[in-house]
Amino acid sequence: MKTESQGKGMIDHDRLFKELLSTFFIEFLDLFLPQVVSQIDRDSIQFLPQEVFTDVTSGEKKEIDLLVQVRYQQQETYFLIHVENQSYTKTAFARRMFKYFARLHEKYDLPIYPVVIFSFDEPKRLEPQNYRVTFPDLNVLEFQFAAIQLNRLSWRDFLTQPNPVAAALMAKMNIPKEERPQVKAECLRLLATLKLDPARMQLISGFVDTYLQLDVIEEQAFQATIDTMGLTEREEIMEIVTSWEQKAAQKTREEIALNLLREGMATEAIVRVTGLTVERVIQLQAQLTQEN
């Protein structure tokens, strides 16, 4: 899976989705595969290192997003979870998913439950979830995988789901342009009701802010929507928004510091100009050194 540009820079879709799904794996199953979650031994969950396969025909390397070993239905099973951000022809993707499955099945010799999250915005056509090899007299292969196509799901259907994955993924569902500010506000309202620890709340809120970046007019509509909410909800949401603003300001100061370091300005002077700590400027200097 490759990244695509959006907003002011490149979005690392791999990292964002992997963090979300690995942190809230059970909640993800509960939201989209409820028939599975009741048969999971929650204490058995293990996240395996990322698998990398080389496509010998094209020479490209393909990465598996998430491979989870878990005891399901009283047997050891692997959940193969792939987030597909790019739009492929129908046959090409299903065939590629089968190749992932086949190689992992050969390597681990255990049942594999394949799941695909189609996270791209376009097209909105229904994507396939099977790959067949058939002859007139013989059905050789019928491979199926569970498919979750976000751009065909209505965000309104998830408004009342007390689930952090719902709070995050509503930002990637089918949203008419004029509803973007409302969806962002509703994502945060749902998040505020979940009472997560600060780190997990930041993960969800950061996901929402990444995929629902609003322009000036949308920001006004967003604020107007928040103003209609109750006092407690409004205060909790504004705390999240304030943390976004602080994070953005910190990023701006660090970008200025990096530019000044490239120009050779002394550490002490950069600290005075940006307000960053000496330790942070030294870390940024080390980062530049590694890049060069």
C-alpha positions, 0 to 999 in steps of 0.5 A, spaced: 500 500 500 502 506 498 501 513 501 497 519 497 498 526 498 492 530 502 492 537 505 499 540 506 503 533 506 504 526 505 499 522 509 502 515 512 496 511 511 499 505 513 502 507 520 495 511 521 491 505 520 496 500 523 496 504 529 488 504 530 487 497 528 492 494 533 490 499 539 483 497 538 483 490 535 477 487 539 473 494 538 474 493 530 472 486 530 466 488 535 464 493 530 465 490 523 465 482 525 461 481 531 459 474 529 467 473 530 469 477 536 465 472 541 469 466 539 476 470 540 480 468 546 482 475 548 488 473 552 491 470 546 492 476 541 499 476 538 501 481 533 506 478 528 512 482 525 510 485 518 510 480 512 514 483 506 513 479 499 517 480 493 512 480 486 517 476 482 513 478 476 514 486 477 519 486 482 515 490 487 515 489 494 508 488 497 507 489 505 502 486 509 499 491 514 497 487 520 497 479 521 494 477 528 495 470 531 489 469 536 485 463 538 479 463 535 473 457 535 478 453 540 484 453 535 490 457 533 488 462 527 491 468 523 487 474 522 490 477 515 488 484 515 489 489 509 488 496 508 487 498 501 488 505 500 489 505 492 483 503 487 485 497 483 482 493 477 477 488 480 481 482 478 488 485 480 486 486 487 482 480 489 488 476 485 493 479 489 489 478 496 489 471 494 497 471 493 498 474 500 493 468 503 496 463 499 504 465 502 502 466 509 498 459 509 504 456 506 508 459 511 504 458 518 500 452 516 494 455 520 487 457 518 487 464 516 481 469 516 482 474 511 479 481 512 480 487 507 478 495 509 477 499 502 479 506 505 480 510 498 475 515 497 474 513 489 471 510 486 464 508 490 463 502 486 462 495 490 469 492 490 469 484 489 471 480 495 472 473 491 477 470 486 475 464 482 479 459 478 474 455 474 473 451 468 467 449 464 467 442 468 471 444 474 471 449 480 478 449 482 478 455 486 473 460 490 477 464 495 473 469 499 475 475 504 471 479 508 470 486 505 469 493 509 468 498 504 468 505 507 466 509 502 460 505 501 458 506 509 454 512 511 457 515 517 450 516 520 449 509 521 455 509 526 453 515 530 451 511 536 456 506 536 460 506 543 466 504 539 473 508 538 474 505 531 467 508 529 469 515 532 475 514 527 473 511 521 466 515 520 472 520 518 473 516 512 466 514 510 461 516 505 460 524 507 457 529 502 462 535 502 457 539 506 456 535 511 464 534 513 464 539 519 458 536 522 461 529 521 468 532 524 464 534 530 460 528 531 466 524 531 469 528 537 462 528 540 462 520 540 470 520 542 468 524 548 463 519 551 468 514 551 472 516 556 479 513 553 486 515 556 489 521 553 494 517 549 488 513 546 484 519 545 490 523 542 490 517 537 483 517 535 483 525 535 489 525 530 486 520 525 480 524 525 483 531 524 488 528 519 482 525 514 477 531 515 482 537 514 477 543 514 477 550 510 476 556 513 468 556 512 468 549 514 471 551 520 466 556 522 460 551 520 464 546 525 464 551 531 457 552 530 455 545 530 459 544 537 456 551 540 449 547 539 452 541 544 451 541 551 456 544 556 460 538 558 460 535 551 462 542 548 468 543 553 471 536 552 471 537 545 474 544 545 480 540 549 481 536 543 481 542 539 486 546 543 490 540 543 490 540 535 492 547 535 498 546 540 500 540 536 500 544 530 504 550 533 509 545 535 510 543 528 511 550 526 516 551 531 520 545 529 519 546 522 522 553 523 528 550 527 530 545 522 530 551 517 535 555 521 539 549 523 540 548 515 542 555 515 547 553 520 544 558 526 547 556 533 543 552 537 542 557 543 539 562 538 534 557 535 532 556 542 530 564 543 527 564 536 522 558 536 521 557 544 523 550 543 527 547 549 535 545 548 534 538 548 528 538 542 533 542 538 539 537 539 534 532 537 532 535 531 539 536 529 541 529 530 535 528 525 538 532 520 544 529 521 541 522 520 537 524 513 544 527 510 
